[in-house]
Amino acid sequence: PVSFGSQAIAIAERSAALLPGYRDPQEQLALTLLVAGEYQRAIEVADMARGLATRTDLDGVYLNYITAKALLRLGRADEAGALINAIAASEYADAAVLVQDLRQVE
């Protein structure tokens, strides 16, 4: 039987493949990978998504959140620190919520 996580990843991968030049589906794939526990792959997809066209989150704050959370889960808090600071300094509407969530992982 196929797990729910692998099904979710497959759907997110298909969506990202259909819109390769857009950040939003790549961001959703990175988030799906993060939730599924595929932290290194989540970081790689988030890094690839930076610079792609987007209608939301022009500064990539949510990509920073995904990357920072994956880094924290991998025990790489020193690398996550700069991203957490960038999130906190941003004008993103939910920046405080994201930072609070990240501080709970540390």
HUUR-V32680 format. One record per pair of residues at least 24 apart in sequence whose C-alpha atoms are under 6 Angstrom apart, sorted by the first residue. I is the first residue (numbers start at 1). J is the second residue. Records with the same first field share a line. If there is no record, write none. Layout:
I = J  J
This chain:
5 = 36
21 = 52
22 = 52  53  54
23 = 49  52  53  54
39 = 70
43 = 67
61 = 87
